[in-house]
Amino acid sequence: MPNRLAQATSPYLLQHADNPVDWWPWEPAAFEEARRRNVPVFLSVGYSACHWCHVMAHESFEDDTTAAYLNEHFVSVKVDREERPDVDAVYMEAVQAATGQGGWPMSVFMTPDGEPFYFGTYFPPESRHGVPSFQQVLEGVRQAWATRRDEVGEVAGKIVGDLAQREIGQHQAAEPPGEPELAQALLGLTREYDPQRGGFGGAPKFPPSMVLEFLLRHHARTGAEGALQMVRDTCERMARGGIYDQLGGGFARYSVDRDWIVPHFEKMLYDNALLCRVYAHLWRATGSDIARRVALETADFLVRELRTNEGGFASALDADSDDGTGRHTEGAYYVWTPGQLREVLGADASLAAQRFGVTEEGTFEHGRSVLQLPQEERVFDAGKVASVKERLLAARVRRPAPGRDDKVVAAWNGLAVAALAETGAYFDRPDLIDAALGAADLLVRVHLDEHARLTRTSRDGRAGVNAGVLEDYADVAEGFLALASVTAEGVWLDFAGLLLDHVLVLFTDPETGSLYDTASDAERLIRRPQDPTDNAVPSGWTAAAGALLGYATHTGSTAHRVAAERALGVVRTLGPRVPRFIGWGLAVAEALLDGPRQVAVVGPSLTDERTSALHRTALLGTAPGAAVAAGTPESGEFPLLVDRPLVGGEPAAYICRTFTCDAPTTDPERLRAALTSWNPEANGADDRPN
């Protein structure tokens, strides 16, 4: 019989609805039941694309004996970390503090008051490599609860007390970072950079999206060639590696090795939205053919494989799929053997094996290879390669596809809106802009209530029950701001303003200017989560700083700019120390140091060729954080257009920065020069490093 999760909207929870475990969703009734029965709570947190979550589910949660023990001695609660990032963050902080590491599935044992006392991640069905079996863990926790309750209570109380002492305020400087802090952050990144392979650190290797955005903006503002070179090399290595889907476009979550060869095959919406934008911005800065190709292929992947019937974007594709024998294995959809190439391509199999690095030994498990681009493209006939890719992709589509987590997460859809809007504008792809508009429309229709409060998730066009967190408000506002600039429709600026007003009131500490991940009226957990550091996505804190600054640049709002500057105080402290983990904050700080610049393009509608040329030129400018508005002064769509007349009857562009405005120009080339990368006229000759 299905358990209580059968009523959930989360695909991850629904995966467990037929488990023999008597699961509860995260709700007060679960903890009341634990009090009534006087048993501890077992909290299991994961997400649908998590490989080891599937493994533990199959080994333990689908096992009748294990389930019977859980049901007798615990109240078991299952949480989708993507629906409840606040619950995940609070208990992951405890896990990491206690064990020095974290990950998913996350396993936490707690009192009926939600106070944790024992932690772990994946537990195997039998003891191995020094890790106890899940049954041993359950028996040990049950015994401790039954015979050493006072000790358990003391441990739980100490953990909660220690978490309460971890205040972010100690990292909050009074001022945002300046030139010295950003230079020190760049130096720190240079030291951690892998010059042979690109990226930072060792294995496993994650795409450093937010850091790459900082480096692009730093180069644009200062002309630092070393910063740009790190982006160029990292983006090329990733694009040539197995982490990038050489047939269908899009990136896997991370590489298990230092060389970007073997990915962890799950594909996440947020990774691909962020990387699509990075590659588009790299093309904008350099004209790189690889950057153009990858940006467009990734955008097409998002629309083709993740767009839902309602116009939003699904969260993820699983790493595992049926390998053709009925077994679910990691990477089965994506890997190839030489024999499979011959079966599909015949005489062209040898060319494909050379082009994509497929060998008899294989680069993955069991003689299978992940497709790469190990050799320069000019070695191969472009027409032949295109034909090979088309045939391989057609053959792959006939394989059992990975599962799709089709819930729509507000924050990640905001990131996708920004990426698709800008990519569509840069490459004259109105279909991508339309896709961004469709997702934005869904966010307004389904996720935004009459008080402009956000719901975090939806599925099948139906809003979920969980309130939006800070990253939802910030990333959706970021997407709306990008859409406003691209479409010249001021309504998106208005929607961004509504969301950011809530950030000021509900998420901001009025005394320090620091930001919380949950609203002041949200459900109370053992700690109100608060984290300024990036993880797989920009932190809600720094994403909010960026959106607040962007809105202030568009509107001239002092309140929003001051809030952004106060929020960036933490970047002044952490940026020089841990730049890899606060890349988005550093990127926002670059925008602040640049002004940011305000660009008003005044003219008839964007169907007018002269206006359109100026508007496109403004969007292609690399000045960090520039706010672009287009339209007529009379329209009332954008504050930046007020009192900006045509020049001699011609459409014109106005550029302002830190209360100083240049003379308007009707010439796209002059506008381009003023907004493209570092140049002495725009930035002042003394700004360039020696």
Backbone hydrogen bonds, N-H to C=O, Kabsch-Sander energy under -0.5 kcal/mol:
donor,donor_aa,acceptor,acceptor_aa,energy
3,N,17,A,-2.9
4,R,23,W,-0.8
6,A,3,N,-1.9
7,Q,4,R,-1.4
8,A,5,L,-2.1
14,L,10,S,-2.4
15,Q,11,P,-1.4
16,H,12,Y,-0.5
16,H,13,L,-1.5
17,A,14,L,-1.3
19,N,16,H,-1.3
21,V,61,F,-0.8
23,W,21,V,-2.0
24,W,76,S,-2.2
27,E,25,P,-0.9
30,A,27,E,-1.5
31,F,27,E,-0.9
32,E,28,P,-2.2
33,E,29,A,-2.1
34,A,30,A,-1.8
35,R,31,F,-2.0
36,R,32,E,-2.5
37,R,33,E,-2.3
38,N,34,A,-1.2
39,V,34,A,-1.9
41,V,110,M,-2.9
42,F,75,V,-2.5
43,L,41,V,-0.6
43,L,108,V,-3.6
44,S,42,F,-0.5
44,S,77,V,-2.8
45,V,106,M,-2.5
46,G,79,V,-2.0
50,C,47,Y,-1.6
51,H,49,A,-0.6
54,H,50,C,-1.6
55,V,51,H,-1.9
56,M,52,W,-2.5
57,A,53,C,-2.1
58,H,54,H,-2.4
59,E,55,V,-2.6
60,S,56,M,-2.7
61,F,56,M,-1.3
62,E,57,A,-1.8
63,D,60,S,-0.9
64,D,62,E,-0.5
67,A,63,D,-2.6
68,A,64,D,-2.4
69,Y,65,T,-1.8
70,L,66,T,-2.5
71,N,67,A,-2.9
72,E,68,A,-1.7
73,H,69,Y,-2.1
74,F,70,L,-2.1
75,V,40,P,-1.8
76,S,74,F,-0.6
77,V,42,F,-3.2
78,K,24,W,-2.5
79,V,44,S,-2.4
81,R,46,G,-2.8
81,R,79,V,-0.7
83,E,80,D,-1.2
84,R,80,D,-2.3
88,D,84,R,-2.1
89,A,85,P,-2.5
90,V,86,D,-2.2
91,Y,87,V,-2.0
92,M,88,D,-2.4
93,E,89,A,-2.0
94,A,90,V,-1.2
95,V,91,Y,-2.3
96,Q,92,M,-2.8
97,A,93,E,-2.1
98,A,94,A,-2.1
99,T,95,V,-2.8
100,G,96,Q,-2.0
106,M,45,V,-2.8
107,S,120,G,-2.8
108,V,43,L,-2.7
108,V,106,M,-0.5
109,F,118,Y,-2.9
110,M,41,V,-2.5
111,T,115,E,-2.4
114,G,111,T,-2.4
117,F,109,F,-2.8
118,Y,109,F,-1.4
120,G,107,S,-1.6
128,R,131,V,-1.9
131,V,128,R,-2.4
134,F,124,P,-2.6
137,V,133,S,-2.1
138,L,134,F,-2.6
139,E,135,Q,-2.5
140,G,136,Q,-2.4
141,V,137,V,-2.7
142,R,138,L,-2.5
143,Q,139,E,-2.3
144,A,140,G,-2.3
145,W,141,V,-2.4
146,A,142,R,-2.1
147,T,143,Q,-2.6
148,R,144,A,-2.3
152,V,148,R,-2.4
153,G,149,R,-2.6
154,E,150,D,-2.3
155,V,151,E,-2.4
156,A,152,V,-2.7
157,G,153,G,-2.6
158,K,154,E,-2.4
159,I,155,V,-2.4
160,V,156,A,-2.3
161,G,157,G,-2.3
162,D,158,K,-2.8
163,L,159,I,-2.4
164,A,160,V,-1.9
165,Q,161,G,-1.0
165,Q,162,D,-0.5
166,R,163,L,-1.3
167,E,165,Q,-2.2
170,Q,167,E,-0.9
171,H,168,I,-2.7
172,Q,169,G,-1.4
173,A,171,H,-0.9
173,A,569,G,-1.0
182,L,178,G,-2.1
183,A,179,E,-2.5
184,Q,180,P,-2.1
185,A,181,E,-2.2
186,L,182,L,-2.2
187,L,183,A,-2.1
188,G,184,Q,-2.3
189,L,185,A,-2.2
190,T,186,L,-2.3
191,R,187,L,-1.9
192,E,188,G,-1.3
193,Y,189,L,-0.9
194,D,199,G,-2.7
198,G,194,D,-2.8
201,G,192,E,-1.9
205,K,255,S,-2.7
206,F,204,P,-0.5
209,S,207,P,-1.7
212,L,208,P,-2.5
213,E,209,S,-1.8
214,F,210,M,-1.8
215,L,211,V,-2.5
216,L,212,L,-2.4
217,R,213,E,-2.2
218,H,214,F,-2.8
219,H,215,L,-2.4
220,A,216,L,-2.3
221,R,217,R,-2.1
222,T,218,H,-2.6
223,G,219,H,-2.7
225,E,223,G,-0.7
228,L,224,A,-1.3
229,Q,225,E,-2.6
230,M,226,G,-1.8
231,V,227,A,-1.3
232,R,228,L,-2.8
233,D,229,Q,-2.7
234,T,230,M,-2.0
235,C,231,V,-2.7
236,E,232,R,-2.3
237,R,233,D,-2.6
238,M,234,T,-2.5
239,A,235,C,-2.2
240,R,236,E,-1.8
241,G,237,R,-0.9
241,G,238,M,-0.7
242,G,260,W,-1.1
243,I,260,W,-1.8
244,Y,241,G,-1.1
245,D,250,G,-2.9
246,Q,244,Y,-1.0
249,G,245,D,-2.0
252,A,243,I,-2.9
253,R,264,H,-1.0
253,R,266,E,-2.2
254,Y,264,H,-0.7
255,S,205,K,-2.9
256,V,262,V,-3.0
257,D,262,V,-0.6
260,W,257,D,-0.7
264,H,254,Y,-2.9
265,F,263,P,-0.7
267,K,317,L,-1.8
268,M,266,E,-0.5
269,L,315,S,-3.0
272,N,268,M,-1.8
273,A,269,L,-2.5
274,L,270,Y,-2.5
275,L,271,D,-2.7
276,C,272,N,-2.3
277,R,273,A,-1.7
278,V,274,L,-2.0
279,Y,275,L,-2.7
280,A,276,C,-2.1
281,H,277,R,-2.5
282,L,278,V,-2.4
283,W,279,Y,-2.4
284,R,280,A,-2.2
285,A,281,H,-1.7
286,T,282,L,-2.1
287,G,283,W,-2.8
292,R,288,S,-2.1
293,R,289,D,-2.6
294,V,290,I,-2.7
295,A,291,A,-2.4
296,L,292,R,-2.3
297,E,293,R,-2.8
298,T,294,V,-2.6
299,A,295,A,-2.1
300,D,296,L,-2.6
301,F,297,E,-2.2
302,L,298,T,-2.3
303,V,299,A,-2.1
304,R,300,D,-2.8
305,E,301,F,-2.9
306,L,301,F,-0.7
306,L,302,L,-1.5
307,R,302,L,-0.8
308,T,312,G,-2.8
311,G,308,T,-1.7
314,A,306,L,-3.7
315,S,405,D,-1.7
315,S,407,K,-0.8
316,A,405,D,-1.2
317,L,267,K,-2.5
318,D,403,G,-3.0
321,S,329,T,-1.8
323,D,327,R,-2.7
329,T,321,S,-2.6
329,T,327,R,-0.6
331,G,319,A,-2.6
332,A,329,T,-1.2
334,Y,331,G,-1.5
335,V,331,G,-1.5
336,W,369,S,-2.4
341,L,337,T,-2.0
342,R,338,P,-2.3
343,E,339,G,-2.1
344,V,340,Q,-1.6
345,L,341,L,-3.2
346,G,342,R,-1.9
348,D,345,L,-1.8
349,A,346,G,-1.8
350,S,347,A,-0.5
352,A,348,D,-2.2
353,A,349,A,-2.6
354,Q,350,S,-2.2
355,R,351,L,-2.9
356,F,352,A,-2.7
357,G,353,A,-0.8
358,V,353,A,-1.7
359,T,357,G,-0.5
363,T,368,R,-0.6
364,F,368,R,-3.1
367,G,364,F,-0.6
368,R,365,E,-1.5
369,S,336,W,-3.2
372,Q,356,F,-2.0
373,L,240,R,-3.0
379,V,376,E,-1.3
380,F,377,E,-1.7
385,V,381,D,-2.5
386,A,382,A,-2.4
387,S,383,G,-2.0
388,V,384,K,-2.6
389,K,385,V,-2.7
390,E,386,A,-2.2
391,R,387,S,-2.2
392,L,388,V,-2.7
393,L,389,K,-2.7
394,A,390,E,-2.0
395,A,391,R,-2.1
396,R,392,L,-2.6
397,V,393,L,-2.2
398,R,394,A,-0.6
398,R,395,A,-0.8
399,R,396,R,-2.0
403,G,320,D,-0.7
405,D,316,A,-2.4
406,D,404,R,-1.0
408,V,458,S,-3.2
409,V,313,F,-0.5
409,V,407,K,-0.6
410,A,408,V,-0.5
410,A,456,R,-3.2
413,N,409,V,-2.2
414,G,410,A,-2.1
415,L,411,A,-1.8
416,A,412,W,-2.0
417,V,413,N,-2.5
418,A,414,G,-2.0
419,A,415,L,-2.2
420,L,416,A,-2.8
421,A,417,V,-2.4
422,E,418,A,-2.1
423,T,419,A,-2.6
424,G,420,L,-2.4
425,A,421,A,-1.8
426,Y,422,E,-2.8
427,F,423,T,-2.0
428,D,425,A,-0.8
429,R,424,G,-2.9
432,L,429,R,-1.3
433,I,429,R,-1.3
434,D,430,P,-2.4
435,A,431,D,-1.8
436,A,432,L,-2.1
437,L,433,I,-2.5
438,G,434,D,-2.4
439,A,435,A,-2.0
440,A,436,A,-2.4
441,D,437,L,-2.6
442,L,438,G,-1.9
443,L,439,A,-2.2
444,V,440,A,-1.9
445,R,441,D,-2.9
446,V,442,L,-3.0
447,H,442,L,-0.9
447,H,443,L,-0.7
448,L,443,L,-0.9
449,D,447,H,-0.5
449,D,453,R,-2.4
452,A,449,D,-2.1
455,T,447,H,-2.1
456,R,466,N,-2.6
458,S,408,V,-1.5
459,R,462,R,-2.2
462,R,459,R,-1.7
464,G,457,T,-3.2
468,G,454,L,-2.8
470,L,517,D,-2.7
472,D,469,V,-1.0
473,Y,469,V,-1.7
474,A,470,L,-2.6
475,D,471,E,-2.8
476,V,472,D,-2.1
477,A,473,Y,-1.7
478,E,474,A,-2.3
479,G,475,D,-2.3
480,F,476,V,-2.6
481,L,477,A,-2.5
482,A,478,E,-2.2
483,L,479,G,-2.3
484,A,480,F,-2.5
485,S,481,L,-2.0
486,V,482,A,-2.2
487,T,483,L,-2.8
488,A,484,A,-1.6
490,G,488,A,-0.7
492,W,489,E,-1.4
494,D,490,G,-1.8
495,F,491,V,-2.3
496,A,492,W,-2.0
497,G,493,L,-2.1
498,L,494,D,-1.9
499,L,495,F,-1.9
500,L,496,A,-2.4
501,D,497,G,-1.9
502,H,498,L,-1.2
503,V,499,L,-1.5
504,L,500,L,-2.0
505,V,501,D,-1.7
506,L,502,H,-3.4
507,F,502,H,-0.7
507,F,503,V,-1.2
508,T,503,V,-0.6
509,D,514,S,-3.1
513,G,509,D,-2.9
516,Y,507,F,-2.6
517,D,529,P,-2.6
518,T,529,P,-0.6
520,S,506,L,-1.5
522,A,519,A,-1.9
525,L,523,E,-0.5
534,D,581,F,-2.6
535,N,537,V,-2.0
541,W,531,D,-0.6
543,A,539,S,-2.7
544,A,540,G,-2.3
545,A,541,W,-1.9
546,G,542,T,-2.2
547,A,543,A,-2.3
548,L,544,A,-3.0
549,L,545,A,-2.2
550,G,546,G,-2.5
551,Y,547,A,-2.7
552,A,548,L,-2.4
553,T,549,L,-2.2
554,H,550,G,-1.8
555,T,551,Y,-2.3
556,G,552,A,-3.0
561,R,557,S,-1.7
562,V,558,T,-2.9
563,A,559,A,-2.0
564,A,560,H,-2.0
565,E,561,R,-2.6
566,R,562,V,-2.6
567,A,563,A,-2.3
568,L,564,A,-1.7
569,G,566,R,-1.5
570,V,567,A,-1.1
571,V,568,L,-0.7
572,R,568,L,-1.3
573,T,569,G,-1.0
574,L,570,V,-2.8
575,G,571,V,-2.2
578,V,574,L,-3.4
581,F,578,V,-1.8
582,I,579,P,-1.2
586,L,582,I,-1.9
587,A,583,G,-2.2
588,V,584,W,-2.5
589,A,585,G,-2.1
590,E,586,L,-1.8
591,A,587,A,-1.6
592,L,588,V,-2.2
593,L,589,A,-2.4
594,D,590,E,-1.7
595,G,591,A,-0.7
595,G,592,L,-1.0
598,Q,656,C,-2.8
599,V,597,R,-0.5
599,V,627,A,-3.1
600,A,598,Q,-0.5
600,A,654,Y,-2.5
601,V,599,V,-0.6
601,V,629,A,-3.2
602,V,600,A,-0.7
602,V,652,A,-3.1
603,G,601,V,-0.5
603,G,631,G,-1.9
608,D,605,S,-2.4
612,S,608,D,-2.9
613,A,609,E,-2.2
614,L,610,R,-1.8
615,H,611,T,-2.7
616,R,612,S,-2.8
617,T,613,A,-2.0
618,A,614,L,-2.4
619,L,615,H,-2.2
620,L,616,R,-1.7
621,G,618,A,-1.2
622,T,675,L,-1.5
623,A,675,L,-1.6
626,A,623,A,-1.7
627,A,597,R,-2.6
628,V,626,A,-0.5
629,A,599,V,-2.7
631,G,601,V,-2.0
635,S,632,T,-1.3
636,G,633,P,-0.5
641,L,638,F,-1.4
642,V,639,P,-1.3
644,R,641,L,-1.6
647,V,650,E,-2.4
648,G,646,L,-0.7
650,E,647,V,-1.8
652,A,602,V,-2.0
653,A,665,T,-2.8
654,Y,600,A,-2.7
656,C,598,Q,-2.5
657,R,660,T,-3.0
660,T,657,R,-1.3
662,D,655,I,-2.9
665,T,653,A,-2.2
671,L,667,D,-1.9
672,R,668,P,-2.8
673,A,669,E,-2.3
674,A,670,R,-1.5
675,L,671,L,-1.0
675,L,672,R,-0.8
676,T,672,R,-1.5
677,S,675,L,-0.7
682,A,679,N,-0.6
683,N,679,N,-2.4
684,G,680,P,-2.2
687,D,684,G,-2.1
688,R,685,A,-0.9
